[in-house]
Amino acid sequence: MSTIELVNPADEKPLGPVPLADADAVDEAVVRARAAQRTWARLAPADRARALRAFAGTVASHAEELAALEVANSGHPIGQARWEAGHVADVLTYYAAAPERLGGRQIPVAGGLDITFAEPIGVVGIITPWNFPMTIAAWGFAPALAAGNAVVVKPAEWTPLTTIRLGELALEAGLPEHLLQVVPGRGDVVGDRLVTHPGVGKVVFTGSTTTGAKVMAAAAPTVTNVTLELGGKSANIVFADSDLERAASTAPYGVFDNAGQDCCARSRILVQADVYERFMELLEPAVRAVAVGDPTDPATEMGPLVSRTHWEKVASYVDDDAPVAFRGSAPDGAGFWFPPTVLTPERDDRSVREEIFGPVVTVLPFTDEADAIGLANDTAYGLSGSIWTRDLSRAVRVSRAVEAGNLSVNSHASVRYATPFGGFKQSGIGRELGPDAPDAFTETKNVYFAIEEEPA
């Protein structure tokens, strides 16, 4: 069996090897999952709910351990990592209420009685990215388990540690063996087999749009259902009538969170021309104030990039000719550090059009509302975005006009487990989170009962 050697992205020190599974291991996992799912689905809804609450409690009691793993493996600041571990527990708690509420309908029809059932799909395959390993895994497995399915998770090769630990904690919490399995491996081996396996009824993939398109194509021959959460190039639109000081002071946290390794990052700041110069004056000290450094320090706000390979990709957008307006700071020496960087390019520059996935933001002026909407929508993506204005009517108009699945007015909030999350255009297919997420892991079965008329 091959292995991958993990390193801490903050100091490049080795974390040790992780075995990588092969396609046969996926086949074996799916067989085990199918058997576990049948037993799980037969449990009373209250018993499944109780088991998920126990899982949530076990995660909460190991939150500090999970946070430390994420700091070491992913370079997330400890404050962020603690939030992420707590978020996993919250998501499980939220969906623990679903088994007892996942009902069908009675539909009025002539000549009989018609009812629907929400049947579990069976085995769900989840392929997670490296940027938010444990949170995004939970977005998939929590509602899938609540709906009565078994789950096989393939974590990203670079950051598998917290997902592996969550699989262990599921067993410690008392979930049935093989109901939630974690199978680390290469995307072109374990991922490909999971997508094409005839025993997998649904695939949930989070990652790049390029890979998501390949997942969709690979799932097509077996007509396997997919949910895809893909890339983004979101706009942060700042109108002249907004609270400019607040818009500027919060803008760095809308894009530099997790070192910009966030599909929701507001990586294009669009500023009305009337206030562009003033906004840039306010933005510079806010960017320079972002605390970049040791992820174990609670005061740190931004850590390193995840790997040397990814550092090189991000750096390619900031060459010697790049229109750098100003930059923040980052540690020297070992580690994959990249300072928060602000660019002022032309509208057609590749830094404006491509997903950089790092702490690099472009700032562009616009003339009026129509120009702002056109510029915001001038992208293949449509995941998130922010709108800053004091005009309620404008906020509603622009929110309806921007082609994105998750928008915030006068804030940068993108993700709440109680509300749906997903994108337009090439940012994905389907929605995660929110009250309806378990429905995405079910098949609707319609049953009609003919009723004979009472004899005369």
Buried (B, 14 or more C-beta within 10 A) or exposed (E): EEEBEBBBBBBBEEBEEBEBBBBEBBEBBBEBBBBBBEEBBEBEBEEBBBBBBBBBBBBBEBBEBBBBBBBBBBBBBBBBBBBBBBBBBBBBBBBBBBBEEBEBEEEEEEEEEBBBBBBBBBBBBBBBBBBBBBBBBBBBBBBBBBBBBBBBBBBBBBBBBBBBBBBEBBBEBEBBEBBBBBBBBBBEBBBBBBBBBEBBBBBBBBBBBEBBEBBBEBBEEBEBBBBBBBBBBBBBBBBBBBBBEEBBBBBBBBBBBBBBBBBBBBBBBBBBEBBBEBBBEBBBEBBBEBEBBBBBEEEBBBBBBBBEEBBEBBBEBBEEEBBBBBBBBBBEEBBBBBBBBBBBBEEEBEBBBBBBBBBBBBBBBBEEBEBBBEBBBBBBBBBBBBBBBEEEEBBEBBBEBBBBBBBBBBEBBBBEBEEBBBBBBBBBBBBBBBBEBBBBBBBEEEEEEEEEEEEE
